[in-house]
Amino acid sequence: MTDDRALDLLEARLRGLAQVADPVPDLVLETARAAFTLRTLDAELAELVHDSAIDADLVLVRGPGDPDVRMLSFEHGTVAVDLQVSETPAGRELLGLVTGAVGDVEVEQAGRRTTVALDEAGRFVLSGLPAGPLRLHLHAEDGTSVETSWVTL
């Protein structure tokens, strides 16, 4: 057995003993989780500027819109996000168009994050989302972190 392997086994054994003899208190775990959520505190907030579920006064040229489709728009500086949320048998589907951002979009919902790549036109699709609060994490072209405000689907 190599020295590294022996050290790994010893570490695993000591870790197991420590978990049994002196487990981490629940308060410490809760505090650690709360501190972890602050890691994006310096991200800029892209605010909701349009929500078709709220803006009932919106008059469309061809009459009222589809009640199963919700349109959302967020803005911050040079970053703009337009979302179309549709009901499907498998859950909600997001069709997004992002301008002023690069890289991937992270969709955060119910404590989990899903990364979706933007295509060359800034579009993305994500299907099978459950109902509930959601927000997006992006990076502006200048490298600034941008998050949308929370919305409930």
C-alpha positions as CSV (number, residue, x, y, z in Angstrom):
1,M,0.0,0.0,0.0
2,T,1.4,3.4,-0.9
3,D,1.9,6.1,1.7
4,D,-0.8,8.3,0.1
5,R,-3.3,5.5,0.2
6,A,-2.5,4.7,3.8
7,L,-2.9,8.4,4.7
8,D,-6.3,8.5,2.8
9,L,-7.5,5.5,4.8
10,L,-6.4,7.0,8.1
11,E,-8.1,10.3,7.3
12,A,-11.3,8.5,6.4
13,R,-11.2,6.5,9.6
14,L,-10.5,9.5,11.8
15,R,-13.3,11.5,10.0
16,G,-15.8,8.6,10.7
17,L,-14.8,8.5,14.4
18,A,-15.1,12.3,14.7
19,Q,-18.6,12.2,13.2
20,V,-19.7,9.6,15.8
21,A,-17.9,11.0,18.8
22,D,-18.4,14.7,18.2
23,P,-20.9,15.5,15.4
24,V,-21.3,19.0,14.0
25,P,-24.2,20.8,15.9
26,D,-27.3,21.6,13.8
27,L,-26.8,25.3,14.6
28,V,-23.3,25.3,13.1
29,L,-24.6,23.6,9.9
30,E,-27.5,26.1,9.5
31,T,-25.1,29.0,10.0
32,A,-22.7,27.6,7.5
33,R,-25.5,27.2,4.9
34,A,-26.6,30.8,5.6
35,A,-23.1,32.1,5.1
36,F,-22.8,30.1,1.9
37,T,-25.8,31.9,0.4
38,L,-24.0,35.2,1.0
39,R,-21.3,34.3,-1.5
40,T,-23.1,36.2,-4.3
41,L,-23.9,39.2,-2.2
42,D,-21.9,41.4,-4.5
43,A,-23.9,40.4,-7.6
44,E,-25.9,43.1,-9.2
45,L,-29.6,42.8,-9.2
46,A,-31.5,42.6,-12.5
47,E,-34.9,43.9,-11.6
48,L,-38.2,42.7,-13.0
49,V,-39.5,45.4,-15.4
50,H,-42.4,43.4,-17.0
51,D,-44.5,40.5,-16.0
52,S,-47.5,39.6,-18.1
53,A,-49.2,38.1,-15.1
54,I,-49.2,41.5,-13.4
55,D,-49.4,43.9,-16.4
56,A,-53.0,43.0,-17.2
57,D,-53.5,46.4,-18.9
58,L,-51.1,45.3,-21.7
59,V,-53.1,45.4,-24.9
60,L,-51.8,43.2,-27.7
61,V,-52.4,44.0,-31.4
62,R,-54.2,40.6,-32.0
63,G,-56.2,40.5,-28.7
64,P,-55.4,38.9,-25.4
65,G,-52.4,36.7,-25.1
66,D,-52.2,33.0,-24.3
67,P,-53.1,32.5,-20.6
68,D,-50.7,29.5,-20.4
69,V,-47.8,31.6,-21.5
70,R,-46.1,34.2,-19.1
71,M,-43.7,36.8,-20.3
72,L,-41.1,38.2,-18.0
73,S,-38.4,40.9,-18.6
74,F,-35.4,41.8,-16.3
75,E,-32.9,44.6,-16.7
76,H,-29.7,45.8,-15.1
77,G,-27.3,48.2,-16.9
78,T,-26.5,46.6,-20.3
79,V,-27.9,43.2,-19.3
80,A,-31.5,42.3,-20.3
81,V,-33.3,39.0,-19.9
82,D,-36.6,38.1,-21.6
83,L,-38.3,34.9,-20.5
84,Q,-41.3,33.1,-21.9
85,V,-42.7,30.6,-19.4
86,S,-45.0,27.9,-20.8
87,E,-47.0,25.1,-19.2
88,T,-46.1,21.7,-20.5
89,P,-47.2,18.2,-19.4
90,A,-43.6,17.7,-18.1
91,G,-43.6,21.0,-16.1
92,R,-42.7,24.5,-17.0
93,E,-40.5,25.4,-19.9
94,L,-38.3,28.5,-20.1
95,L,-37.4,30.1,-23.4
96,G,-34.9,32.9,-22.7
97,L,-33.2,35.6,-24.6
98,V,-30.3,37.3,-23.0
99,T,-28.4,40.4,-24.2
100,G,-25.3,41.9,-22.7
101,A,-24.2,38.7,-21.0
102,V,-21.7,36.0,-21.9
103,G,-21.2,32.4,-20.9
104,D,-23.8,30.2,-19.3
105,V,-27.0,31.0,-17.4
106,E,-27.5,29.3,-14.0
107,V,-31.2,28.8,-13.1
108,E,-31.7,28.5,-9.4
109,Q,-34.8,26.9,-8.1
110,A,-35.6,25.0,-4.8
111,G,-31.9,25.0,-3.7
112,R,-30.6,23.5,-6.9
113,R,-28.9,25.1,-9.8
114,T,-29.1,24.1,-13.4
115,T,-26.5,25.5,-15.9
116,V,-27.7,26.2,-19.4
117,A,-25.4,27.4,-22.3
118,L,-26.4,30.5,-24.2
119,D,-26.3,30.0,-28.0
120,E,-24.6,32.5,-30.3
121,A,-27.7,34.7,-30.3
122,G,-28.1,34.7,-26.5
123,R,-31.0,32.2,-26.4
124,F,-31.5,29.2,-24.1
125,V,-34.2,26.6,-23.4
126,L,-34.9,24.7,-20.1
127,S,-37.7,22.3,-19.7
128,G,-39.3,20.3,-16.9
129,L,-39.1,22.9,-14.2
130,P,-41.5,22.5,-11.2
131,A,-43.6,25.4,-9.9
132,G,-42.0,27.6,-7.4
133,P,-39.5,30.5,-6.9
134,L,-36.8,30.9,-9.5
135,R,-34.0,33.3,-10.3
136,L,-31.2,33.5,-12.9
137,H,-27.4,34.0,-12.4
138,L,-25.4,35.6,-15.3
139,H,-22.2,37.4,-16.1
140,A,-22.2,40.7,-17.9
141,E,-19.8,41.2,-20.7
142,D,-17.6,43.2,-18.4
143,G,-17.4,40.3,-15.9
144,T,-19.9,41.7,-13.4
145,S,-22.1,39.0,-11.7
146,V,-25.8,39.7,-12.3
147,E,-28.8,38.0,-10.7
148,T,-32.5,38.4,-11.5
149,S,-34.9,39.1,-8.7
150,W,-36.9,36.0,-7.5
151,V,-40.1,35.2,-9.4
152,T,-42.6,32.5,-8.7
153,L,-43.6,30.3,-11.6
